[in-house]
Each structure stands twice: as structure tokens, then as C-alpha cells.
Amino acid sequence: MNQRLRDLMLGLLGLFAVGAVLEFLPRSGLVDRRYLPPASETAAELGGLLGTGAFWTATGQTLRGWVLGLLVAMAIGVVAGGIIGSVPVLREFTSSTIEFLRPIPSVALIPLVVLIWGSRPQSALTLVVYAATWQVLVQVLYGVADVDPVARDTARSYRFSRLSIARTVIWPTALPYVLTGFRLAAAVALILEITAELVIGVPGLGQAIGRAQSSGAVPRTYALVVVVGLIGVLVNLFARALERRLLHWHPSVRREVAA
């Protein structure tokens, strides 16, 4: 059996097992169904949500905020990482600042962004960009540092321009790191987008989850949480597929395809 097909079947079997457990626990009385409804009720509520315009509007708002924040973070991380990593003095000058700012959790910025923008989408965008940029920036720095110095010096000896060196020497080495940063940033951006919507009240799925929970609509709350989880799975699958497509020449991807 093909390895990917086998992994897919095992994954589906695992989801089925989790669903069976979530169906059994509340119906058996082991868990109060007021707080954990059976999986069938959650699925029925999810089916009802799919037919409402408000659900798709909220989903679109979440995805739009996620995509915009991720694109901004990628642009900042790749450009800043490439410049800083290519200049040793600049890298040493900024290393302490990066190590100081990177561990600061984005949620600590919530009071500040609420003070400035309130519950507008700009608040979520700020949190998403702040959190996701570090994922990309650090990976790009690692990628630039991994460039073979002999190859770089050879390109310089042949009087390659800085742009040519960046395109033909630095970029191929840094690309796997860039895509790793993209995959990490995509997940972090989605988490912060939902968090901003849930905590601050920015329009989107997170806000819908907060409203459902506060109104006591437990099945709807779980149904929306399931939707967020499915979006996360799709985001990861997209990032993996993009990685395989752009890195088809890389040994790690070739080994994965061969397996």
C-alpha cells in the first residue's frame, strides 16, 4: 500500500475514533452534555451553519485577515532577514534586539492595540504580523548563515553583482528555510487571528465563537471550533504541498517522495 494512502487512512481512522469517543461520553452520562454535546449534535449544528451567510462572511473575514497578515509578515521577514543576514556587522548589531523582542508574546500587545485601534481589523493585523514575522525572520537568518562561503567568495571573485549573488547563491540555500518559516508563520498567523477575534472582538470566526459561548449555544460553539481546526489542517496541507512543489530538487523532499 502506498505510504501516503496508508497515512491518510490511519488519520481518518483516528478522527473516527475521536468522534466515537465524543459521541459516547455525553450519551453515557460520564460527561454533562450541557458542556460537551454528542459529536452528532455538533455535526448537525455545523451542517446548519454551512447554509447561513453569516458563517461564510465570518469565515471570509478570518481568512482575509490571516492572508493579509501572513503576506506582510513574509515580506518583512524575507527582506529584513536577507539584509541583516548578509551583513555580518548588522547581524551582530541586531542580534540582541531580536533575541529580546522575539520571546515577547503577541497577546501582551493586546492592551496597546485595543487602545489604538479598538476592535477594528487593524488590531488583529498588528498581532498577526508581529507574531508571524519572527518565525520568518529567524529562519531566513539561519538560511543566509548556511550559505557556503566558498560559493559566495567564488561569485565575488567573478565580479557577480550583489543582486546576482543573492539570486544564484544565497536564495537557493535560504529557500528551504524560507518555506519552513512560511509553514510556521502560517500556523501562528491563524492562531493570532482567531485570538484577536475572540479576545478583542474583531469580526470573524473567533468573534462568532465568543458570541456563541456567551449565549450558551454550546453545540454551535463546538461546531465553530471544529471549523477553525479544519482550517488549520488545510493551512498545514497547503504549506506542505507548496514546500514539496518548490523544493522538488531538495534531498529532503526527494527522500519523502521516494518513500
C-alpha positions in Angstrom: 0.0 0.0 0.0 1.2 3.5 -0.8 2.7 5.2 2.3 0.7 8.4 1.8 -2.6 6.4 1.4 -1.8 4.4 4.5 -1.1 7.6 6.5 -4.3 9.1 5.2 -6.4 6.0 6.2 -4.8 6.0 9.7 -5.5 9.7 10.1 -9.2 9.2 9.1 -9.4 6.2 11.5 -8.0 8.4 14.3 -10.6 11.1 13.6 -13.4 8.5 13.6 -12.2 7.1 16.9 -12.2 10.6 18.5 -15.7 11.2 17.1 -16.9 7.9 18.5 -15.5 8.8 22.0 -17.1 12.3 21.9 -20.4 10.7 20.9 -20.2 8.1 23.7 -19.1 10.2 26.7 -22.1 12.6 26.8 -24.6 10.0 25.9 -23.3 7.6 28.6 -23.6 10.3 31.3 -19.9 10.3 32.0 -19.8 13.9 30.9 -22.6 16.5 31.2 -23.9 17.1 27.7 -24.7 20.7 28.6 -20.9 21.3 28.4 -19.9 18.6 25.9 -22.7 17.7 23.4 -22.5 14.5 21.4 -20.5 14.7 18.2 -23.6 14.1 16.2 -25.2 17.3 17.6 -22.1 19.3 16.8 -22.1 17.8 13.3 -25.7 18.7 12.8 -25.1 22.3 14.0 -22.1 22.5 11.7 -24.3 21.4 8.8 -26.8 24.2 9.7 -24.0 26.8 9.8 -22.8 25.9 6.3 -26.1 27.1 5.0 -26.0 30.6 6.6 -24.5 33.7 5.0 -23.3 35.0 8.4 -21.0 31.9 8.7 -19.4 32.4 5.4 -19.0 36.1 6.0 -17.2 35.4 9.3 -15.0 32.8 7.6 -14.1 35.2 4.8 -13.1 37.9 7.4 -10.9 35.4 9.2 -9.2 34.2 6.1 -8.7 37.7 4.7 -7.1 38.9 8.0 -4.9 35.7 8.0 -3.7 36.1 4.4 -3.0 39.8 4.7 -1.1 39.4 8.0 0.9 36.4 6.6 1.8 38.3 3.4 3.0 41.3 5.3 5.0 39.1 7.7 6.6 37.2 4.9 7.6 40.4 3.1 9.2 41.9 6.2 10.8 38.6 7.3 12.4 37.8 4.0 13.6 41.3 3.2 14.8 42.1 6.7 16.3 38.7 7.2 18.1 38.7 3.9 19.6 42.2 4.5 20.6 41.5 8.1 22.0 38.1 7.4 24.1 39.3 4.5 25.9 42.0 6.5 27.8 40.5 9.5 28.1 43.8 11.3 24.4 44.4 11.0 23.6 40.9 12.2 25.8 41.3 15.3 24.3 44.8 15.9 20.7 43.5 15.8 21.1 40.0 17.4 20.5 41.2 21.0 17.5 43.2 19.9 16.0 40.3 18.0 16.5 37.9 20.9 14.9 40.4 23.3 11.8 41.1 21.2 11.2 37.6 19.8 10.1 35.9 23.1 7.5 38.7 23.9 4.1 37.1 23.4 1.8 38.9 21.0 -1.1 38.7 23.4 0.9 41.1 25.6 0.3 43.7 23.0 -3.5 43.4 23.1 -4.0 46.4 25.5 -1.9 48.5 23.3 -3.6 47.6 20.0 -7.0 48.0 21.6 -6.1 51.4 22.9 -5.0 52.4 19.3 -7.5 50.7 17.0 -10.2 49.2 19.3 -11.9 46.1 17.8 -11.1 47.1 14.2 -9.2 44.6 11.9 -6.0 46.6 12.3 -5.7 45.3 15.8 -5.7 41.7 14.6 -3.3 42.6 11.7 -0.8 44.0 14.2 -0.8 41.0 16.4 -0.6 38.6 13.4 2.3 40.5 11.8 4.2 40.8 15.0 4.0 37.1 15.8 4.5 35.7 12.3 7.4 37.9 11.3 9.7 36.4 13.9 9.1 32.9 12.5 10.2 34.0 9.0 12.9 36.4 10.1 14.8 33.8 12.2 14.5 31.1 9.6 15.9 33.5 6.9 18.8 34.4 9.1 19.6 30.7 9.6 19.3 30.2 5.8 21.6 33.1 4.9 24.1 31.9 7.5 24.1 28.4 6.0 25.3 29.7 2.6 28.6 28.1 1.5 31.3 30.8 2.0 33.4 29.3 -0.8 30.5 29.6 -3.3 29.9 33.2 -2.1 33.6 34.1 -2.5 33.8 32.5 -5.9 30.8 34.5 -7.1 32.5 37.7 -5.8 35.8 36.8 -7.5 33.9 36.5 -10.8 32.5 40.0 -10.1 28.9 39.0 -9.7 26.7 41.8 -8.7 25.1 41.8 -5.2 21.7 41.0 -6.9 23.2 38.1 -8.8 24.9 36.7 -5.7 21.6 37.0 -3.8 19.7 35.3 -6.7 22.1 32.5 -7.6 23.9 31.8 -4.4 22.0 32.9 -1.3 18.4 32.3 -2.4 18.7 28.6 -3.3 20.3 27.9 0.0 17.9 30.0 2.0 14.7 28.9 0.2 14.2 25.7 2.4 14.5 27.9 5.5 12.1 30.5 4.0 9.5 27.8 3.3 9.9 26.4 6.8 9.4 29.9 8.1 6.3 30.2 5.9 4.8 27.0 7.3 5.4 28.1 10.9 4.2 31.6 10.3 1.0 30.4 8.6 0.0 28.4 11.7 1.0 31.2 14.1 -0.9 33.8 12.0 -4.1 31.8 12.1 -3.8 31.3 15.9 -3.3 35.1 16.5 -6.1 36.0 14.0 -8.6 33.8 15.9 -7.2 35.0 19.3 -7.7 38.7 18.3 -11.2 38.0 17.1 -12.1 36.1 20.3 -10.5 38.4 22.8 -10.7 41.8 21.2 -13.9 41.3 19.2 -12.5 41.7 15.7 -15.1 40.4 13.2 -14.5 36.8 12.2 -14.9 33.2 13.4 -13.2 34.0 16.7 -15.9 36.6 17.4 -18.6 34.2 16.4 -17.2 31.6 18.9 -17.2 34.2 21.6 -20.8 35.1 20.9 -22.0 31.5 20.7 -20.2 30.7 24.0 -21.6 33.8 25.8 -25.2 33.0 24.6 -25.0 29.4 25.8 -25.1 27.9 22.3 -22.8 25.0 23.2 -23.2 22.9 20.0 -22.6 26.0 17.9 -19.5 26.8 19.9 -18.0 23.4 19.3 -19.1 23.5 15.6 -17.2 26.7 15.1 -14.2 25.3 16.9 -14.2 22.4 14.6 -14.3 24.7 11.6 -11.2 26.6 12.9 -9.4 23.2 13.4 -10.3 22.2 9.8 -8.9 25.5 8.5 -5.7 24.8 10.4 -5.4 21.4 8.8 -5.9 22.9 5.4 -3.4 25.6 6.0 -0.8 23.0 7.0 -1.6 20.8 4.0 -1.2 23.8 1.7 2.1 24.8 3.3 3.4 21.2 2.9 2.2 21.0 -0.7 3.9 24.3 -1.5 7.1 23.1 0.1 7.1 19.9 -1.9 6.5 21.8 -5.2 9.1 24.5 -4.7 11.7 22.1 -3.2 11.3 19.2 -5.5 15.0 19.3 -6.1 15.9 19.3 -2.4 17.2 16.0 -1.0 14.8 16.0 1.9 11.7 16.3 -0.4 13.1 13.8 -2.9 13.5 11.3 0.0 10.0 12.0 1.1 8.6 11.4 -2.4 10.6 8.2 -2.8 9.2 6.9 0.5 
